[in-house]
Amino acid sequence: MSKPATEAKPLILVIDDEPQIRRLLTHTLEAAGYRVETAVNGTDGGVAVSQVRPELVLLDLGLPDLNGLEVLRRLRDWSSVPVIILTVQDDERDKIAALDAGANDYVTKPFSPGELLARIRVALRPARSGVENPVVQCGPLTVDLATGRTTVQGREVSLTVTESKLLKLLARHSGRVLTHRFLLREVWGPQAESQTAYLRVYLVHLRNKIEADPSDPRLLLTEPGVGYRLQPPEEE
């Protein structure tokens, strides 16, 4: 009797011009069970995405031929593959630009392998699920995207219309950093893109309602100067 076929391990494409980083990432990813392909510049990376069809891309911003942002913008013209940006640049503007251009997340070099693998697991979840789940579970928090019903440890939480809209948006993109500008545009409209005080006020309200300790949030996390993310729990 033949053995059942096992599911192929996710393929990750690393686009980075530094040989030592490619070696480190290849070793780290293969040890974690992923298949790995690499490219040394943006041009080759774009071709590789179309040829090998990776399930996730790790993209360096500082490439020798094309700026990583340009590679990402070209990629987003035809592909929705999850992309995590790798950068030595800790400039908030670069992070915001990458996220607004369609990146799923970013990791600043030097990074810990554990953090990178956790970000990869989160980015792969929606890509491998096939369909959007109308119910998002983040630890004790449950958000029903269809009805707007929100519970914490089974207890229903009363939210205003705006609070519910904001939380549903964060839940729909759980694990992904959403910039201030994106959240303001989606919840309050284009005219409110600079009104970051709106977000601070409503995030305080939401944390008071869903966090066990609002002063030490574990679900609604702040990315300083960039935006917010609803952090799903780690897989066992």
Secondary structure, DSSP 4 states (H G I P E B T S, - for coil): -PPPPPPPPPEEEEE-S-HHHHHHHHHHHHHTT-EEEEESSHHHHHHHHHHH--SEEEEES--SSS-HHHHHHHHHTT----EEEEES---HHHHHHHHHTT-SEEEESS--HHHHHHHHHHHHHHHHHSS--SEEEETTEEEETTT--EEETTEE----HHHHHHHHHHHHTTTS-EEHHHHHHHHH-GGGTT-HHHHHHHHHHHHHHH-SSTTS-SSEEEETTTEEEE-PPPP-
